[in-house]
Amino acid sequence: MVRSNAVKSRIIKMGNSKGVRIPKPILEQLALGDEVELSVRGDQLVIRPSQRPRSGWEEQFERMAERGDDRLWDE
């Protein structure tokens, strides 16, 4: 499958491993930081931003407090 927004890149040697250079516009579009998650889906390599543990918890706690859902059950 060929996509119109596909960008070609070469696989390069990096020490004992190999890597792919990701162009800056793609890094910015996906907001990729210094760490990513890699997975294989069928015949595709999927690269996505690494999710930090507890990411978004602060906002969830604030919403719970607004609704009064942040009280202990055994008071």
PDB file with SEQRES, HELIX, SHEET and CRYST1 records, atoms N, CA, C and O in Angstrom:
SEQRES   1 A   75  MET VAL ARG SER ASN ALA VAL LYS SER ARG ILE ILE LYS          
SEQRES   2 A   75  MET GLY ASN SER LYS GLY VAL ARG ILE PRO LYS PRO ILE          
SEQRES   3 A   75  LEU GLU GLN LEU ALA LEU GLY ASP GLU VAL GLU LEU SER          
SEQRES   4 A   75  VAL ARG GLY ASP GLN LEU VAL ILE ARG PRO SER GLN ARG          
SEQRES   5 A   75  PRO ARG SER GLY TRP GLU GLU GLN PHE GLU ARG MET ALA          
SEQRES   6 A   75  GLU ARG GLY ASP ASP ARG LEU TRP ASP GLU                      
HELIX    1 AA1 LYS A   24  LEU A   30  1                                   7    
HELIX    2 AA2 TRP A   57  ARG A   67  1                                  11    
SHEET    1 AA1 2 ILE A  11  MET A  14  0                                        
SHEET    2 AA1 2 SER A  17  VAL A  20 -1                                        
SHEET    1 AA2 2 VAL A  36  ARG A  41  0                                        
SHEET    2 AA2 2 GLN A  44  PRO A  49 -1                                        
CRYST1    1.000    1.000    1.000  90.00  90.00  90.00 P 1           1          
ATOM      1  N   MET A   1       0.851  -1.174   0.000  1.00  0.00           N  
ATOM      2  CA  MET A   1       0.000   0.000   0.000  1.00  0.00           C  
ATOM      3  C   MET A   1       0.896   1.236   0.000  1.00  0.00           C  
ATOM      4  O   MET A   1       1.768   1.363   0.860  1.00  0.00           O  
ATOM      5  N   VAL A   2       0.699   2.124  -0.926  1.00  0.00           N  
ATOM      6  CA  VAL A   2       1.470   3.353  -1.027  1.00  0.00           C  
ATOM      7  C   VAL A   2       0.603   4.507  -0.551  1.00  0.00           C  
ATOM      8  O   VAL A   2      -0.539   4.656  -0.984  1.00  0.00           O  
ATOM      9  N   ARG A   3       1.144   5.313   0.332  1.00  0.00           N  
ATOM     10  CA  ARG A   3       0.396   6.458   0.844  1.00  0.00           C  
ATOM     11  C   ARG A   3       0.990   7.724   0.257  1.00  0.00           C  
ATOM     12  O   ARG A   3       2.199   7.811   0.042  1.00  0.00           O  
ATOM     13  N   SER A   4       0.141   8.700  -0.001  1.00  0.00           N  
ATOM     14  CA  SER A   4       0.602   9.944  -0.607  1.00  0.00           C  
ATOM     15  C   SER A   4       1.493  10.746   0.330  1.00  0.00           C  
ATOM     16  O   SER A   4       2.321  11.527  -0.138  1.00  0.00           O  
ATOM     17  N   ASN A   5       1.346  10.573   1.648  1.00  0.00           N  
ATOM     18  CA  ASN A   5       2.158  11.339   2.588  1.00  0.00           C  
ATOM     19  C   ASN A   5       3.376  10.552   3.066  1.00  0.00           C  
ATOM     20  O   ASN A   5       4.027  10.947   4.033  1.00  0.00           O  
ATOM     21  N   ALA A   6       3.689   9.442   2.397  1.00  0.00           N  
ATOM     22  CA  ALA A   6       4.830   8.618   2.792  1.00  0.00           C  
ATOM     23  C   ALA A   6       6.139   9.326   2.472  1.00  0.00           C  
ATOM     24  O   ALA A   6       6.263  10.011   1.457  1.00  0.00           O  
ATOM     25  N   VAL A   7       7.108   9.147   3.353  1.00  0.00           N  
ATOM     26  CA  VAL A   7       8.439   9.717   3.178  1.00  0.00           C  
ATOM     27  C   VAL A   7       9.428   8.556   3.210  1.00  0.00           C  
ATOM     28  O   VAL A   7       9.365   7.714   4.105  1.00  0.00           O  
ATOM     29  N   LYS A   8      10.329   8.505   2.255  1.00  0.00           N  
ATOM     30  CA  LYS A   8      11.337   7.447   2.245  1.00  0.00           C  
ATOM     31  C   LYS A   8      12.486   7.815   3.164  1.00  0.00           C  
ATOM     32  O   LYS A   8      12.864   8.982   3.269  1.00  0.00           O  
ATOM     33  N   SER A   9      13.035   6.813   3.825  1.00  0.00           N  
ATOM     34  CA  SER A   9      14.187   7.000   4.691  1.00  0.00           C  
ATOM     35  C   SER A   9      15.032   5.741   4.586  1.00  0.00           C  
ATOM     36  O   SER A   9      14.523   4.676   4.237  1.00  0.00           O  
ATOM     37  N   ARG A  10      16.300   5.857   4.880  1.00  0.00           N  
ATOM     38  CA  ARG A  10      17.190   4.702   4.823  1.00  0.00           C  
ATOM     39  C   ARG A  10      17.400   4.122   6.214  1.00  0.00           C  
ATOM     40  O   ARG A  10      17.355   4.835   7.216  1.00  0.00           O  
ATOM     41  N   ILE A  11      17.628   2.821   6.252  1.00  0.00           N  
ATOM     42  CA  ILE A  11      18.019   2.160   7.489  1.00  0.00           C  
ATOM     43  C   ILE A  11      19.533   2.315   7.580  1.00  0.00           C  
ATOM     44  O   ILE A  11      20.258   1.942   6.658  1.00  0.00           O  
ATOM     45  N   ILE A  12      20.006   2.868   8.696  1.00  0.00           N  
ATOM     46  CA  ILE A  12      21.435   3.152   8.843  1.00  0.00           C  
ATOM     47  C   ILE A  12      22.020   2.377  10.024  1.00  0.00           C  
ATOM     48  O   ILE A  12      21.305   2.029  10.963  1.00  0.00           O  
ATOM     49  N   LYS A  13      23.308   2.114   9.968  1.00  0.00           N  
ATOM     50  CA  LYS A  13      24.003   1.416  11.046  1.00  0.00           C  
ATOM     51  C   LYS A  13      24.233   2.390  12.195  1.00  0.00           C  
ATOM     52  O   LYS A  13      24.687   3.516  11.986  1.00  0.00           O  
ATOM     53  N   MET A  14      23.918   1.949  13.403  1.00  0.00           N  
ATOM     54  CA  MET A  14      24.126   2.748  14.619  1.00  0.00           C  
ATOM     55  C   MET A  14      24.762   1.821  15.653  1.00  0.00           C  
ATOM     56  O   MET A  14      24.058   1.150  16.407  1.00  0.00           O  
ATOM     57  N   GLY A  15      26.079   1.787  15.687  1.00  0.00           N  
ATOM     58  CA  GLY A  15      26.758   0.854  16.582  1.00  0.00           C  
ATOM     59  C   GLY A  15      26.501  -0.562  16.118  1.00  0.00           C  
ATOM     60  O   GLY A  15      26.710  -0.883  14.948  1.00  0.00           O  
ATOM     61  N   ASN A  16      26.044  -1.421  17.033  1.00  0.00           N  
ATOM     62  CA  ASN A  16      25.723  -2.802  16.677  1.00  0.00           C  
ATOM     63  C   ASN A  16      24.283  -2.959  16.209  1.00  0.00           C  
ATOM     64  O   ASN A  16      23.855  -4.063  15.873  1.00  0.00           O  
ATOM     65  N   SER A  17      23.540  -1.867  16.185  1.00  0.00           N  
ATOM     66  CA  SER A  17      22.132  -1.902  15.789  1.00  0.00           C  
ATOM     67  C   SER A  17      21.952  -1.150  14.483  1.00  0.00           C  
ATOM     68  O   SER A  17      22.918  -0.712  13.858  1.00  0.00           O  
ATOM     69  N   LYS A  18      20.726  -1.013  14.094  1.00  0.00           N  
ATOM     70  CA  LYS A  18      20.378  -0.195  12.940  1.00  0.00           C  
ATOM     71  C   LYS A  18      19.248   0.723  13.340  1.00  0.00           C  
ATOM     72  O   LYS A  18      18.510   0.431  14.281  1.00  0.00           O  
ATOM     73  N   GLY A  19      19.106   1.832  12.636  1.00  0.00           N  
ATOM     74  CA  GLY A  19      18.067   2.793  12.983  1.00  0.00           C  
ATOM     75  C   GLY A  19      17.542   3.496  11.756  1.00  0.00           C  
ATOM     76  O   GLY A  19      18.067   3.340  10.654  1.00  0.00           O  
ATOM     77  N   VAL A  20      16.504   4.267  11.962  1.00  0.00           N  
ATOM     78  CA  VAL A  20      15.869   5.045  10.905  1.00  0.00           C  
ATOM     79  C   VAL A  20      15.851   6.496  11.353  1.00  0.00           C  
ATOM     80  O   VAL A  20      15.468   6.791  12.485  1.00  0.00           O  
ATOM     81  N   ARG A  21      16.255   7.390  10.492  1.00  0.00           N  
ATOM     82  CA  ARG A  21      16.163   8.823  10.805  1.00  0.00           C  
ATOM     83  C   ARG A  21      14.740   9.272  10.517  1.00  0.00           C  
ATOM     84  O   ARG A  21      14.192   9.008   9.447  1.00  0.00           O  
ATOM     85  N   ILE A  22      14.157   9.952  11.488  1.00  0.00           N  
ATOM     86  CA  ILE A  22      12.792  10.456  11.326  1.00  0.00           C  
ATOM     87  C   ILE A  22      12.888  11.952  11.034  1.00  0.00           C  
ATOM     88  O   ILE A  22      13.435  12.705  11.839  1.00  0.00           O  
ATOM     89  N   PRO A  23      12.358  12.387   9.888  1.00  0.00           N  
ATOM     90  CA  PRO A  23      12.447  13.816   9.537  1.00  0.00           C  
ATOM     91  C   PRO A  23      11.770  14.706  10.579  1.00  0.00           C  
ATOM     92  O   PRO A  23      10.771  14.321  11.187  1.00  0.00           O  
ATOM     93  N   LYS A  24      12.328  15.898  10.775  1.00  0.00           N  
ATOM     94  CA  LYS A  24      11.851  16.849  11.774  1.00  0.00           C  
ATOM     95  C   LYS A  24      10.355  17.152  11.658  1.00  0.00           C  
ATOM     96  O   LYS A  24       9.680  17.184  12.687  1.00  0.00           O  
ATOM     97  N   PRO A  25       9.795  17.379  10.445  1.00  0.00           N  
ATOM     98  CA  PRO A  25       8.354  17.659  10.364  1.00  0.00           C  
ATOM     99  C   PRO A  25       7.486  16.529  10.930  1.00  0.00           C  
ATOM    100  O   PRO A  25       6.434  16.785  11.515  1.00  0.00           O  
ATOM    101  N   ILE A  26       7.927  15.289  10.753  1.00  0.00           N  
ATOM    102  CA  ILE A  26       7.160  14.164  11.297  1.00  0.00           C  
ATOM    103  C   ILE A  26       7.288  14.131  12.815  1.00  0.00           C  
ATOM    104  O   ILE A  26       6.307  13.886  13.517  1.00  0.00           O  
ATOM    105  N   LEU A  27       8.495  14.377  13.325  1.00  0.00           N  
ATOM    106  CA  LEU A  27       8.689  14.428  14.778  1.00  0.00           C  
ATOM    107  C   LEU A  27       7.790  15.482  15.411  1.00  0.00           C  
ATOM    108  O   LEU A  27       7.164  15.244  16.444  1.00  0.00           O  
ATOM    109  N   GLU A  28       7.734  16.655  14.774  1.00  0.00           N  
ATOM    110  CA  GLU A  28       6.909  17.741  15.309  1.00  0.00           C  
ATOM    111  C   GLU A  28       5.423  17.421  15.203  1.00  0.00           C  
ATOM    112  O   GLU A  28       4.660  17.692  16.131  1.00  0.00           O  
ATOM    113  N   GLN A  29       5.011  16.847  14.078  1.00  0.00           N  
ATOM    114  CA  GLN A  29       3.591  16.530  13.883  1.00  0.00           C  
ATOM    115  C   GLN A  29       3.095  15.526  14.917  1.00  0.00           C  
ATOM    116  O   GLN A  29       1.966  15.632  15.394  1.00  0.00           O  
ATOM    117  N   LEU A  30       3.934  14.555  15.262  1.00  0.00           N  
ATOM    118  CA  LEU A  30       3.533  13.514  16.210  1.00  0.00           C  
ATOM    119  C   LEU A  30       3.928  13.818  17.646  1.00  0.00           C  
ATOM    120  O   LEU A  30       3.599  13.057  18.555  1.00  0.00           O  
ATOM    121  N   ALA A  31       4.632  14.929  17.856  1.00  0.00           N  
ATOM    122  CA  ALA A  31       5.109  15.314  19.187  1.00  0.00           C  
ATOM    123  C   ALA A  31       5.912  14.189  19.833  1.00  0.00           C  
ATOM    124  O   ALA A  31       5.736  13.887  21.014  1.00  0.00           O  
ATOM    125  N   LEU A  32       6.800  13.570  19.040  1.00  0.00           N  
ATOM    126  CA  LEU A  32       7.638  12.503  19.567  1.00  0.00           C  
ATOM    127  C   LEU A  32       8.755  13.100  20.402  1.00  0.00           C  
ATOM    128  O   LEU A  32       9.414  14.050  19.981  1.00  0.00           O  
ATOM    129  N   GLY A  33       8.963  12.548  21.575  1.00  0.00           N  
ATOM    130  CA  GLY A  33      10.030  13.006  22.451  1.00  0.00           C  
ATOM    131  C   GLY A  33      11.252  12.128  22.296  1.00  0.00           C  
ATOM    132  O   GLY A  33      11.505  11.579  21.223  1.00  0.00           O  
ATOM    133  N   ASP A  34      12.013  11.996  23.377  1.00  0.00           N  
ATOM    134  CA  ASP A  34      13.235  11.207  23.344  1.00  0.00           C  
ATOM    135  C   ASP A  34      12.988   9.717  23.479  1.00  0.00           C  
ATOM    136  O   ASP A  34      13.894   8.922  23.225  1.00  0.00           O  
ATOM    137  N   GLU A  35      11.795   9.317  23.870  1.00  0.00           N  
ATOM    138  CA  GLU A  35      11.489   7.906  24.052  1.00  0.00           C  
ATOM    139  C   GLU A  35      10.205   7.561  23.310  1.00  0.00           C  
ATOM    140  O   GLU A  35       9.222   8.300  23.380  1.00  0.00           O  
ATOM    141  N   VAL A  36      10.214   6.434  22.595  1.00  0.00           N  
ATOM    142  CA  VAL A  36       9.043   5.989  21.849  1.00  0.00           C  
ATOM    143  C   VAL A  36       8.779   4.524  22.144  1.00  0.00           C  
ATOM    144  O   VAL A  36       9.641   3.819  22.669  1.00  0.00           O  
ATOM    145  N   GLU A  37       7.578   4.072  21.803  1.00  0.00           N  
ATOM    146  CA  GLU A  37       7.228   2.663  21.894  1.00  0.00           C  
ATOM    147  C   GLU A  37       7.214   2.089  20.487  1.00  0.00           C  
ATOM    148  O   GLU A  37       6.655   2.692  19.571  1.00  0.00           O  
ATOM    149  N   LEU A  38       7.828   0.925  20.314  1.00  0.00           N  
ATOM    150  CA  LEU A  38       7.857   0.242  19.026  1.00  0.00           C  
ATOM    151  C   LEU A  38       7.035  -1.031  19.129  1.00  0.00           C  
ATOM    152  O   LEU A  38       7.094  -1.740  20.133  1.00  0.00           O  
ATOM    153  N   SER A  39       6.270  -1.314  18.087  1.00  0.00           N  
ATOM    154  CA  SER A  39       5.540  -2.569  18.027  1.00  0.00           C  
ATOM    155  C   SER A  39       5.406  -2.981  16.575  1.00  0.00           C  
ATOM    156  O   SER A  39       5.583  -2.167  15.669  1.00  0.00           O  
ATOM    157  N   VAL A  40       5.096  -4.238  16.362  1.00  0.00           N  
ATOM    158  CA  VAL A  40       4.901  -4.768  15.017  1.00  0.00           C  
ATOM    159  C   VAL A  40       3.430  -5.118  14.875  1.00  0.00           C  
ATOM    160  O   VAL A  40       2.864  -5.825  15.709  1.00  0.00           O  
ATOM    161  N   ARG A  41       2.819  -4.618  13.815  1.00  0.00           N  
ATOM    162  CA  ARG A  41       1.416  -4.896  13.520  1.00  0.00           C  
ATOM    163  C   ARG A  41       1.369  -5.444  12.092  1.00  0.00           C  
ATOM    164  O   ARG A  41       1.464  -4.694  11.121  1.00  0.00           O  
ATOM    165  N   GLY A  42       1.221  -6.757  11.988  1.00  0.00           N  
ATOM    166  CA  GLY A  42       1.266  -7.385  10.670  1.00  0.00           C  
ATOM    167  C   GLY A  42       2.665  -7.232  10.096  1.00  0.00           C  
ATOM    168  O   GLY A  42       3.638  -7.698  10.688  1.00  0.00           O  
ATOM    169  N   ASP A  43       2.766  -6.579   8.943  1.00  0.00           N  
ATOM    170  CA  ASP A  43       4.075  -6.336   8.330  1.00  0.00           C  
ATOM    171  C   ASP A  43       4.519  -4.885   8.499  1.00  0.00           C  
ATOM    172  O   ASP A  43       5.351  -4.397   7.734  1.00  0.00           O  
ATOM    173  N   GLN A  44       3.970  -4.194   9.497  1.00  0.00           N  
ATOM    174  CA  GLN A  44       4.287  -2.784   9.714  1.00  0.00           C  
ATOM    175  C   GLN A  44       4.979  -2.569  11.057  1.00  0.00           C  
ATOM    176  O   GLN A  44       4.646  -3.208  12.055  1.00  0.00           O  
ATOM    177  N   LEU A  45       5.943  -1.663  11.060  1.00  0.00           N  
ATOM    178  CA  LEU A  45       6.572  -1.216  12.294  1.00  0.00           C  
ATOM    179  C   LEU A  45       5.815   0.018  12.762  1.00  0.00           C  
ATOM    180  O   LEU A  45       5.691   0.989  12.016  1.00  0.00           O  
ATOM    181  N   VAL A  46       5.312  -0.009  13.977  1.00  0.00           N  
ATOM    182  CA  VAL A  46       4.543   1.111  14.521  1.00  0.00           C  
ATOM    183  C   VAL A  46       5.405   1.817  15.566  1.00  0.00           C  
ATOM    184  O   VAL A  46       5.896   1.193  16.507  1.00  0.00           O  
ATOM    185  N   ILE A  47       5.580   3.115  15.388  1.00  0.00           N  
ATOM    186  CA  ILE A  47       6.327   3.946  16.326  1.00  0.00           C  
ATOM    187  C   ILE A  47       5.357   4.965  16.893  1.00  0.00           C  
ATOM    188  O   ILE A  47       4.738   5.721  16.144  1.00  0.00           O  
ATOM    189  N   ARG A  48       5.219   4.991  18.221  1.00  0.00           N  
ATOM    190  CA  ARG A  48       4.299   5.958  18.826  1.00  0.00           C  
ATOM    191  C   ARG A  48       4.942   6.567  20.061  1.00  0.00           C  
ATOM    192  O   ARG A  48       5.871   5.995  20.631  1.00  0.00           O  
ATOM    193  N   PRO A  49       4.442   7.736  20.477  1.00  0.00           N  
ATOM    194  CA  PRO A  49       5.003   8.365  21.676  1.00  0.00           C  
ATOM    195  C   PRO A  49       4.916   7.423  22.867  1.00  0.00           C  
ATOM    196  O   PRO A  49       3.924   6.717  23.044  1.00  0.00           O  
ATOM    197  N   SER A  50       5.954   7.422  23.673  1.00  0.00           N  
ATOM    198  CA  SER A  50       5.961   6.601  24.876  1.00  0.00           C  
ATOM    199  C   SER A  50       5.009   7.212  25.886  1.00  0.00           C  
ATOM    200  O   SER A  50       5.060   8.414  26.145  1.00  0.00           O  
ATOM    201  N   GLN A  51       4.157   6.404  26.446  1.00  0.00           N  
ATOM    202  CA  GLN A  51       3.209   6.887  27.440  1.00  0.00           C  
ATOM    203  C   GLN A  51       3.864   6.819  28.809  1.00  0.00           C  
ATOM    204  O   GLN A  51       4.368   5.772  29.217  1.00  0.00           O  
ATOM    205  N   ARG A  52       3.853   7.923  29.502  1.00  0.00           N  
ATOM    206  CA  ARG A  52       4.409   7.957  30.842  1.00  0.00           C  
ATOM    207  C   ARG A  52       3.410   7.322  31.809  1.00  0.00           C  
ATOM    208  O   ARG A  52       2.204   7.537  31.688  1.00  0.00           O  
ATOM    209  N   PRO A  53       3.910   6.539  32.769  1.00  0.00           N  
ATOM    210  CA  PRO A  53       2.993   6.016  33.788  1.00  0.00           C  
ATOM    211  C   PRO A  53       2.300   7.172  34.496  1.00  0.00           C  
ATOM    212  O   PRO A  53       2.927   8.190  34.789  1.00  0.00           O  
ATOM    213  N   ARG A  54       1.047   7.020  34.764  1.00  0.00           N  
ATOM    214  CA  ARG A  54       0.223   8.024  35.452  1.00  0.00           C  
ATOM    215  C   ARG A  54      -0.001   9.280  34.622  1.00  0.00           C  
ATOM    216  O   ARG A  54      -0.391  10.315  35.162  1.00  0.00           O  
ATOM    217  N   SER A  55       0.238   9.204  33.322  1.00  0.00           N  
ATOM    218  CA  SER A  55       0.001  10.355  32.454  1.00  0.00           C  
ATOM    219  C   SER A  55      -1.478  10.710  32.477  1.00  0.00           C  
ATOM    220  O   SER A  55      -2.324   9.842  32.262  1.00  0.00           O  
ATOM    221  N   GLY A  56      -1.800  11.965  32.733  1.00  0.00           N  
ATOM    222  CA  GLY A  56      -3.183  12.416  32.756  1.00  0.00           C  
ATOM    223  C   GLY A  56      -3.883  12.257  34.093  1.00  0.00           C  
ATOM    224  O   GLY A  56      -5.041  12.651  34.233  1.00  0.00           O  
ATOM    225  N   TRP A  57      -3.199  11.686  35.079  1.00  0.00           N  
ATOM    226  CA  TRP A  57      -3.836  11.476  36.383  1.00  0.00           C  
ATOM    227  C   TRP A  57      -4.215  12.787  37.042  1.00  0.00           C  
ATOM    228  O   TRP A  57      -5.274  12.887  37.661  1.00  0.00           O  
ATOM    229  N   GLU A  58      -3.365  13.788  36.917  1.00  0.00           N  
ATOM    230  CA  GLU A  58      -3.632  15.082  37.561  1.00  0.00           C  
ATOM    231  C   GLU A  58      -4.977  15.644  37.126  1.00  0.00           C  
ATOM    232  O   GLU A  58      -5.776  16.087  37.950  1.00  0.00           O  
ATOM    233  N   GLU A  59      -5.216  15.620  35.808  1.00  0.00           N  
ATOM    234  CA  GLU A  59      -6.487  16.140  35.278  1.00  0.00           C  
ATOM    235  C   GLU A  59      -7.664  15.300  35.754  1.00  0.00           C  
ATOM    236  O   GLU A  59      -8.727  15.834  36.068  1.00  0.00           O  
ATOM    237  N   GLN A  60      -7.474  13.990  35.808  1.00  0.00           N  
ATOM    238  CA  GLN A  60      -8.548  13.115  36.283  1.00  0.00           C  
ATOM    239  C   GLN A  60      -8.881  13.387  37.750  1.00  0.00           C  
ATOM    240  O   GLN A  60     -10.052  13.407  38.128  1.00  0.00           O  
ATOM    241  N   PHE A  61      -7.864  13.592  38.565  1.00  0.00           N  
ATOM    242  CA  PHE A  61      -8.095  13.896  39.987  1.00  0.00           C  
ATOM    243  C   PHE A  61      -8.843  15.213  40.145  1.00  0.00           C  
ATOM    244  O   PHE A  61      -9.722  15.330  40.999  1.00  0.00           O  
ATOM    245  N   GLU A  62      -8.503  16.198  39.334  1.00  0.00           N  
ATOM    246  CA  GLU A  62      -9.199  17.485  39.400  1.00  0.00           C  
ATOM    247  C   GLU A  62     -10.679  17.312  39.043  1.00  0.00           C  
ATOM    248  O   GLU A  62     -11.545  17.887  39.703  1.00  0.00           O  
ATOM    249  N   ARG A  63     -10.969  16.532  38.013  1.00  0.00           N  
ATOM    250  CA  ARG A  63     -12.369  16.289  37.625  1.00  0.00           C  
ATOM    251  C   ARG A  63     -13.116  15.537  38.719  1.00  0.00           C  
ATOM    252  O   ARG A  63     -14.278  15.831  39.001  1.00  0.00           O  
ATOM    253  N   MET A  64     -12.441  14.560  39.337  1.00  0.00           N  
ATOM    254  CA  MET A  64     -13.078  13.819  40.432  1.00  0.00           C  
ATOM    255  C   MET A  64     -13.429  14.756  41.579  1.00  0.00           C  
ATOM    256  O   MET A  64     -14.516  14.661  42.148  1.00  0.00           O  
ATOM    257  N   ALA A  65     -12.515  15.662  41.921  1.00  0.00           N  
ATOM    258  CA  ALA A  65     -12.757  16.603  43.021  1.00  0.00           C  
ATOM    259  C   ALA A  65     -13.933  17.518  42.695  1.00  0.00           C  
ATOM    260  O   ALA A  65     -14.743  17.824  43.571  1.00  0.00           O  
ATOM    261  N   GLU A  66     -14.032  17.959  41.436  1.00  0.00           N  
ATOM    262  CA  GLU A  66     -15.153  18.814  41.024  1.00  0.00           C  
ATOM    263  C   GLU A  66     -16.492  18.097  41.180  1.00  0.00           C  
ATOM    264  O   GLU A  66     -17.496  18.724  41.519  1.00  0.00           O  
ATOM    265  N   ARG A  67     -16.513  16.797  40.936  1.00  0.00           N  
ATOM    266  CA  ARG A  67     -17.752  16.013  41.047  1.00  0.00           C  
ATOM    267  C   ARG A  67     -17.978  15.456  42.445  1.00  0.00           C  
ATOM    268  O   ARG A  67     -19.027  14.874  42.722  1.00  0.00           O  
ATOM    269  N   GLY A  68     -16.995  15.632  43.331  1.00  0.00           N  
ATOM    270  CA  GLY A  68     -17.124  15.074  44.680  1.00  0.00           C  
ATOM    271  C   GLY A  68     -16.854  13.581  44.733  1.00  0.00           C  
ATOM    272  O   GLY A  68     -17.251  12.914  45.688  1.00  0.00           O  
ATOM    273  N   ASP A  69     -16.185  13.050  43.723  1.00  0.00           N  
ATOM    274  CA  ASP A  69     -15.879  11.615  43.662  1.00  0.00           C  
ATOM    275  C   ASP A  69     -14.544  11.270  44.293  1.00  0.00           C  
ATOM    276  O   ASP A  69     -14.041  10.166  44.086  1.00  0.00           O  
ATOM    277  N   ASP A  70     -13.958  12.175  45.053  1.00  0.00           N  
ATOM    278  CA  ASP A  70     -12.627  11.927  45.605  1.00  0.00           C  
ATOM    279  C   ASP A  70     -12.665  11.660  47.111  1.00  0.00           C  
ATOM    280  O   ASP A  70     -11.667  11.862  47.802  1.00  0.00           O  
ATOM    281  N   ARG A  71     -13.795  11.214  47.610  1.00  0.00           N  
ATOM    282  CA  ARG A  71     -13.931  10.929  49.039  1.00  0.00           C  
ATOM    283  C   ARG A  71     -13.668   9.453  49.314  1.00  0.00           C  
ATOM    284  O   ARG A  71     -13.930   8.597  48.469  1.00  0.00           O  
ATOM    285  N   LEU A  72     -13.143   9.162  50.517  1.00  0.00           N  
ATOM    286  CA  LEU A  72     -12.910   7.780  50.917  1.00  0.00           C  
ATOM    287  C   LEU A  72     -14.244   7.084  51.181  1.00  0.00           C  
ATOM    288  O   LEU A  72     -15.181   7.710  51.676  1.00  0.00           O  
ATOM    289  N   TRP A  73     -14.332   5.829  50.864  1.00  0.00           N  
ATOM    290  CA  TRP A  73     -15.574   5.056  51.046  1.00  0.00           C  
ATOM    291  C   TRP A  73     -15.749   4.572  52.486  1.00  0.00           C  
ATOM    292  O   TRP A  73     -16.872   4.313  52.919  1.00  0.00           O  
ATOM    293  N   ASP A  74     -14.660   4.451  53.218  1.00  0.00           N  
ATOM    294  CA  ASP A  74     -14.762   3.864  54.566  1.00  0.00           C  
ATOM    295  C   ASP A  74     -14.605   4.900  55.667  1.00  0.00           C  
ATOM    296  O   ASP A  74     -14.064   4.593  56.729  1.00  0.00           O  
ATOM    297  N   GLU A  75     -15.065   6.111  55.432  1.00  0.00           N  
ATOM    298  CA  GLU A  75     -14.966   7.156  56.461  1.00  0.00           C  
ATOM    299  C   GLU A  75     -15.919   6.893  57.582  1.00  0.00           C  
ATOM    300  O   GLU A  75     -15.976   7.666  58.538  1.00  0.00           O  
TER     301      GLU A  75                                                      
END                                                                             
